[in-house]
Amino acid sequence: MGTIRMTMAQALVRFLDNQYICVDGKEIKFVEGVATIFGHGNVCGLGQALDQNRGALKYFQGKNEQGMAHLATAFARQNNRRKIIACSSSIGPGAANMVTAAGCATVNNIPLLLLPGDTFATRQPDPVLQQVEQPSSLTVTTNDAFKAVCKYWDRVQRPEQLMTAMINAMRVLTDPAETGAVCIALPQDVQGESYDYPDYFFKKRVHRITRSIPSSEELQDVVEAVVTSKKPLVICGGGVKYSEAGKALLDFCENFNIPFGETQAGKSACPSGSEYNLGGIGVTGNLAANQIADKADLVIAVGSRLSDFTTSSKWLFKNPDVKFITINASRFHAYKMDAIKAVGDAKATLEVLTELLRERNYRSAYKNEIRDAKAAWDKEMERLAACSYGENFKPEIEARNPGSIEEFAEMTGSSLTQTAAICEIRRTIADDAIVIGASGSLPGDLQRMWTTDVRDSYHMEYGYSCMGYEISGALGVKIAEPEREVYAMCGDGSFLMLHSEFFTSIQEHQKINVLLFDNASFGCINNLEMGNGIGNLGTEFRYREASGDLTGSFVPIDFAKIAEGYGAKSYTVRNLAELKAALEDSKKQNVSTLIDIKILPKTMTHDYLSWWHVGIASTSEKPSVCTACEKKNQHLAQARKY
């Protein structure tokens, strides 16, 4: 056995450069590179190692630690979790900035490797710059905050600890059932300490991702539940996409005449044009999927976490005899809803089940219900596409601040509705373009309205619904798929919160297109508060008046000028003709673009046969709040308890 004397940071870089995965016999380099914002906590250790010899690893310069980690998360997700970009920060605020991104990755089961700098293991210079001191325990640092939002956490306090720490990090990052954020905290002094590492630590290491199938007993339980059902419904979750099981799911549904609805994570795993694809399901689902779900006697959730948005807070499936089947690589997720469990890979499991059900000559009892539900939604889509502002205009959302729509139209000169704009974007951009979103009202509109027959062209972060993911994530997606156009569907609130990696897209010569929907508000939360009887508080972007309240006129923002200052090509649009022209011209650009779309408030889609359980005051001086609470209790009485 030979040894190589290296610093801990040098050993870490060399190790990362030699990690591979193998899926279906195909070997893929797992770690694409390292994204960092250097500070005193990592520049002299990890920074020195990257400068000296980073092998085939690429270096990415972040501008905001949270945004940088979102970029890495989106990159891994667009690669179906088969490639990652590691992220390093300095200690203190740099590390804390990544905590949000860690939660986002873990909720969505996306591998994210975080390498934050940490305080001195020796404690000799304590307290160092940016160190949080806890009098109850000097072992606690900012990086302990990652424990709640990571699937694996470790701190390397001696250089030789790196070996077991990184082996376990890779164990979690490459496990489809357990993957999420991993934090390996790196004390800044230990990063520079040397150790005689065994050479086998740096050998090429191939992590095999296998396609496990459920036990024969689990498969038999599933088959018996299916063959006794008449109106089954499949839920296509994110696990279908990551397993590349779209064709297997489509074959399953076609063989047995079973419709399916899509979660945000599962959308684009299967073509929208399929006669069995009902579209989005749940709180942000459409009329077709939710209508079929209401009567289903069996729900087969494939690769879904069954979040409250997917199940309408466990209220959506009203058939008193409804049963649930879960097909999931994670036993934790498979246990939800008291389901009949099939723990295994989505693709392999669906293929086996298809053969078993063929032997039983099963076919559902649906006749024209699937076709009729889809036809009704198609008609509704035509109406949404035709919505325009004019005389006797009636917005989609009734609960609103009187005069806001007219005031916004006068301030901006806009006549654009959000639903019509989305339909125009779908008609105009390329079929294989990738749309990405995360928060606000856009995820609901897109899950309901967006259609695509191109795999992996819909990228929605809606497990955490993390404002600020959109633009950072768009760059991660573009790095993953540089030949395709990428469109970040972003609200004005999200843009204001975090758009620093827009500049990084310019720096990297990686063109992204930001479609910024400006309605001068946190629109969806304004809907939520006013729809539940609360006043118009803190959700519109208004000037503060002399009275002390934020009830003045709208604050006008020229987002196009912000983008222009970064060196991007920008546009401002106020009607459908201008939007179409800007979209067409943006295709011709080689640099990132931003289209500032002035969208009338309250013109997003409304709920379609869905309910969302939110906390509503049970005591209030306002009758409207009391009424909202009564409605909540009525819905809750109809929902499953767990």
N, C-alpha and C positions, 0 to 999 in steps of 0.2 A: 504494500500500500504506500503510495506516494503522498506527499503533502505539498501544499502551496501556501506560502505566507502572504496574506492579504489583509487589508482592513476589512472590517465588517461590511462597510458600504460597498467596497469593491467586490466582495464575495456575493453580496446581494445582487448587484448588477449582473455579474457573470451567471449566477443561478437563474435569474429571470430570463436571460437570453437563451437558455437551453431547455425551456419548458414547451412541450408539444402536447396536443391531444390527438386521439384517433377515434373517428366516428365512422361506422360502416366501412371500415378498412381504409379510410382516407385520413392521412396524417396532415395536421395543420399546426403551424407555429402559433402558440397560444398567446404570448405577450408581444403585442405590436410595438409598444414603446412605453415611454414614461413622460407624463405631463407634470410640470412643476411650476411653482412660483417660488423662487429661491428667497430665503431669509437666513438670518444667522443660525437658525436651528437645523438647516440642512445643506447650506451651500458649501461648507468646508468639508463635509463628510460625503453625503450622497452626490453633491454637486461635483466634488473632486473626482469621484469614481466615474461619473458619467462623462466628465471631460477627458479623463485618462483613457478609458476604453469601454465604450458601451456596446461593442459588437454590432449586431444587426438591429439593435433597438433604435427606434426613432425617438427624437426629443421634441416635445410640444411645449410651447411657452403659454401658460394660462394667464388670464388677466384678473380673474376672481376665483378663489379656491372652490367655491360652490359650483360656479359655472363650469370650471375645468373638470370637476368630478361628474357633473351632468353630461358633459361631452363624452367622457369615458363610458358612462352608463349607456348612453344612446348608441355609441359605437359597438359595445358588447351586445346590446339588444338587437341591433340591425344585423349583426353577424350570428344571430340565433345562439348567443352565449358561447360561441366557439373561439372568440378572440377577445382580449382585454387590453386596455391601456392603464397602466398603474399610475397613481397620482401621489405626488409628494408635496408636502407643505412645510413651512417653518413651524415652530411651536406656538402656543397661545392662540391668537385670533386666526392665524392661517389654518391651524388645525380645526378650531371650532367652526370655521366657515364650511368645512366639509361634512359636519355632522348631519346637516339637512340632506345633503346628497347621499350620505350613507343610508339614511332612513328610506329615501326614495328607491335606492337600488334593492334594499332588503325587502321592502313591501312588494316590489315587482319581481322578486326572485331573479335578479340580474347580477352576475359576478362583477364586483368592483373591489379592486385592491388599493387600499389607502396606506400610505407610508408617511405619517406625520412625524416631524421632529418632536423631540421630547426634552424635558429638563435633564440636567446632568445626573447620571447614575451615581457619581461620587458625592454629589451634593456640595462639593468644595466651594463653588462660587455662589451658591444659593443665597437669596433669590435672584435668579437671572432675569434678564429683560423678558417681559411678557409672561412670567411665571405666576400662576394662580397658587397661592399658599393656603392650604387647609390646615388650621391648627390642630385638628383632630387626628390627622394622619399626613405625614410628609410624603407618603408614597402616592398620594392622590395628585394627579395633574389634569390639565384640560382634556387630555386624551382619554381619561376614564369616562368622559361623556359619550364616547363611542360605544360603550358596552351595551347600551339599551337599543342601539340601532344596527348592530352588526351580528352576523352569524358566527363569526370567530374573532377573538380579540387576544392580542398578546403584546408583551413589552420585552424587548431584547436588552437586558441589563448587563449581559456579558456577551462578547463576540461569538462564543461557541453556541449560545442559545439560538442564534440565527437559524441553525440547521433544522432543529425540530419545529421552530416557529414557521418556517417557510414550507416545510413538508405538510404541516397541518393546514396552512393557508391554501395550498394547492388542493388538498383533499376537499375542502369546502368549496372553493371556487369552481371546481370541475364536477361537482356532484349536482345533477339536475334536480334532485329532491331537496337539497339543503343549501343551494347556492344563494348568495346575497353579498352584502358588503363584508369585507374582511379588513380589520385594522391591525397593522403591525407597527406599534409605536417604537420610534428609534431615538433613544437618548443621544443628544448631539455629541457627547464625548465618546460614547461607545462606537458611533459611526466611524470614528477615526482610529479606533484601537485595532491592533493586529493580532492575528491568530494563525496557527498552522492548520489550515483546513484540509481534510482528506480530499484527494482528487476526485473520488467517486461522487462527492457532493455536486460536482459541476458536470457530471456526465449528462448526455442527452436523456431527458426523462420524458417518457410518453405516457400520458394519463388516458386510459381507455374509457370512453363513455359508452357503456353497453346498453342494449335495449332489453330491459327485463320485462317479463310478462307475469301477470298474476298467477297465483296458484290455481290448480285445476278446480279446487273447491270454490274459489272466488269466481272463476269464470262460469262455473255451473250455476252459481247463485244469480249472476247477471243474466245468463241465458233464460233461466226460468222466469225472472222478472219481466224480461222483454216479451217472451212468447205469450204471457198472460195479459199483456197490455193491448189496448186498442188505439189510443191516441198518444203515443210517445212523442217527446220533443227532445232534441239534442241541443246542448249549449256548447258552442265552440269557443273554448278559452285559449289563453296565451300558450298553454302547454301544447296545443295543436301546432302552433306556429314554430315553437322552439324544437319540437320533435320532427318537424317537416312532415306532419301527418295530414296535410290538407287533402291530398288525393285519397288517402285511406278513409278519412271521414266522409268525403263526398261519395265514395263507393259504398260505404256503409248505408248512408241515407238513401241513395238511389236503389240499392238492392231491396230495401225493406220499406220504401215509401214513407220515410221519416223526415219531417222538416227540421231545420236547425236555425237557431238564433245565434248572434255573435256578441261576445263581450268586446270591450274596447281593445283588449290585448289580442283577442283572437281574430279581429277583423282583418281581412286580406289574406288569411290562410287559405280560404276557399273563394272562388269567383262569385261576385255579386249576381252574375247572370244566371246562376244555377236556379232551376225551378224549385229547389228545396231550400234555398237561402232566403230566410225571412228578413234578414238584416239585424240591426242592433236590438238587444233585448234588455229590459229592466227599466230603471228610473230614467235613463237617457235612451231608452229603446223606442222603436217606432210602433205604429198601430198594428202592423201585421204580426210581428213577433209576440207582442204583449197580448194580442187577441187570442192567438193559438195557445199561449202559455196559460191563459185563464182556465182553459178546459182540459189541459193535458192530464192524463192519468199516470204518466211516467216521465220523469225528467232525467236525462242522461247527461251529466256534466263532465265534459272531457277537458282536462287540463285547466280547470277553473278554480279560483279560490272561493267562489260563491260569495262575493262581497255583497254588502247591502245594496249597492247600485244594481248588481246583476239580479238579485232576488226581490228587488223592491222592498227591502227590509223584511224579507220572508213573508211578504203579503201577496206576491204576484200569482202564485200557483194555488188557485182556489178550489180545485176539485177535491172534495173531501176524502177521496180514496187515493190521492196522488202518492206515488212512491218516488224515491230518488236513487239513482246510481251515480257513483263517482268513479271516474277513471283518471288516476293521477299518480305521478311518480312519487309524490309525497304522501306518506301515510297520514300525516297531520291534516292536510287538506282533504284527504279522502274520507276522514271521519265526520265531516260536516253534514248537517241536515239529517242525521241518523240514517245516512245513506247505506245502500248495499255497496260494498267496497271492492274495487278492482285496482290493486296497487301495482302500477307498471308503466312502461313507456306508452305514450298515446298511440303512436303508429303501430307498434308491434301488437298491442292489445286489440286495437280496432281490426287489424287484419285477422287475428285469431277468432275474434267474435263474429266477424263476417262469415267465416267458414262454418262455425258452429251453428249459427242461425240459419244458414242455407240448408244445413242438414235437417233442420226442423221445419223448413218451408214456411218460414214466418213472413207475414206482410201486414202492415198496419191497416186499420179500418178507415183511414182518411179517404174521402172521395174528392169533393171539389173545395174543401175547406182551405187547403193551402193556396190553391190558385185564386180563390175569391179574396182571401186576406191580402195577398200580394197585389191584386188588382185594385183593391180599395186604397192601399198605400200609394200605389202609382198615381192614382187620381189626386190624392192629397199632395203628393210631390209636385204635380202640375200646378196646383193652387199656390203652394209655397214659392215656386219659381216665378209666379206672376205677381206676387205681392209688390206693390209700388205705392209711393207716397203721393197723395193728391187730395182732391176734394172728398170729404166724407171718409177719410182714411181711418181704418180701425186697426190698431196694432195687435199682434198676436198675444201679448201679455197685457192683461187688463189692470193689474195692480201697479199703479205708477204715480209719480209726482205730477200733479196737474201742470200742464204747460211745458214740461221738459222736452217733449218731442218737437213742438213748434219752436221753442227757444234754440234747440240744437240745429234745426233746419235753417233757421234765420242766421245763426252764427256761422255755419259752415257752407250753406248753399247746397246741402246734400239732399237727395231724394232717394238714397239707397236704403233698401231693407237688407237685413242680414241674410235671410233665407234666399232672396233673389241673388245676392252677391255670391253665396256659396254655390248655387247652381251654375252661375256664369263661370266661376273658376273651374268647376268640374268639366264644363263644356270646352274650355279654352286650353287648359294645360295638357301636357302629353299624357297618354294613357299609362305610361310606366313611371310617371313622376311620383315622388314619395311625399306625402303630407305628414306633418308632425305637429302635435299639440299636447296640451297638458291641463289647462285650467280655464276657468271662466265659463261662459255660455257656449263657447265653440265646441268643446268635446261632446256636449249633448246634441248640438246640431249636426256635427259630423258623424256621430255614431248612427243617428237616424237617417241622414240624407246622403252621406258619401257612398259612392259605389265604385268598385274597381274589380277588374278581372285579372289584374297583375299581382302576383304573389309578393308579399312583404312591401306593399306600397302605402300602407297605412300604419303609422307609428304613433300611438297615443299613450302617453304616460298618465294613467288615470288610477293607479293603485294609491299613489300619494297625492295626485293632482297638484303637483308642485309648481307654483308660479315661478317663472324664471327658467324652467326646463326647456322651453320651446326653442329659443335661439341657440343656446348652448348645445342642446340635443341635435338641432338641425346640422350643426357643424360636425358633430360626432357621426351622424348618419352619412353626411357627405364624404367624410374620410373613409367610411366603410364602403360606400358605393359612389366613387367619384364620377362615373359615367352617367349617372342619372340626375335629373333636376330634383332639387329638394326644396320644399316650401314649408316654412314655419308659419303655422296659423296661430297668431298671437294677438291677444287683447292689449289694449293700451295700458291696463294695470300691470300685466305681466312684463311688458316692455319696460315700464318705468322701474320695476323691481330689479330686473337683471337682464342686461343685454350686452355685457362686456365682451363676450366671445364673438359678437358681431365683428368687432375690430380684428379678432384673431382670424376670422375667415378671410379678411382682406390680406392680412399678413401671410397666410398660408396659401394664397391663390386658390382657395376652395370656395367656389361660388355657391352661396345659398340665397334663397329668396324669402324675404320676410313679408308676409301678408298681414299687415297690422290693422286690426279692426278697432277703430277709435269711436267709442260711443260716450266718451267723457265720464266714465263710471266704472266701478266694479259691478258690471251689469247683472250677472247671475245672482250675486248676493243681494243686490237691490231687489231683485225679484223675490228672493227668499224672505227677506225681512218684511217687505210690503205685502207679500202674499199671505203672511201669517199675522197680519194686523198691526205690525210695528210701523212707526213713522219712517220718513226718509232720512235716516241718520247715518252720516259718514260713508256713504257708498257712491255718491256723485262727486265729481271733481269740480268743486265750486270755491269761489273766493270767500274768505272770512269777512263777515259784515261787522259794522261798528258795534252791533249788539253782542258780538262774541261768537256767533254761530257760523258754521260753514254753509250758509244759505244764500250767498250772493249769486252772481251770474256764473255760468260755466267758465272755466279757465281754458282759453284756446291754446292748443299746442300744435306746432308745426313739426311733426315727427320726420317729415321728409328732409328738413334742414339738418336734423341730427344725423341722419344717415349720410347725407351729403358731406358733412364735416368729417366723417370717418373715411371718405373716399369711395363710398358706394354710389350706385346709380339709384335715384329715387324719383318717386312719382306721388302726386296727390290726386285722388279720384273722388268724385261726388255723385256719379251716376253710372249706369251699366255700360254705356258706350265708352266712357273714360276708363272704366275698369278693364274692359276687353282690350282696348288699345294699349294700356299699360302692361297687361299680361303678355300680349304679343311682342311688344318691344323688349320686355325683360328677358324673353327667350334668346334674344340676339346678343345680350350682354355677356362679357367674360368675367365681369366683376360682380360681387354680391349686390343684390338689389333690395329695395324696400318700397312697398306700395302702401302709402298712408290712405287707408280706406275709411272715409267718413261715413259711419253707419248710424242710422237713426236708432235711438234707444227703443227698447221693448219690441224689437222686430225679430227676435230669435224664436225658435220653436217652443211650443208649450208641452206639457206632459201628455202622454198618450196612454191612458189606462194604467197609470203607475202611481205609486205613493212612496215617499221617502220619510223615514222616521227621524225627525230632528227634535231637540229639546225645546219645548214651548212653555212659557210661563203658565203655571196652573192657577196663579192668582194675578189679576191685573185690574187696573182702573179703566182700561179701555175695553169696551164690549167686543171690538174686533179681535183682540187677542184671546179673549175668553171663547169666542166662537171658533177660532183656529185650534184652541186646545181641545174643545169638544170634538172637532173633526178628527184630530189626531187620535183621541181615545177610541173613537169609533173604528178607525182603521186598525189600530193596535189590537183591538178585540178580535179582528179577523185574521191576524197574522200568526204564524207559527211562533212559539215562544223561544225556540233555540234551533 
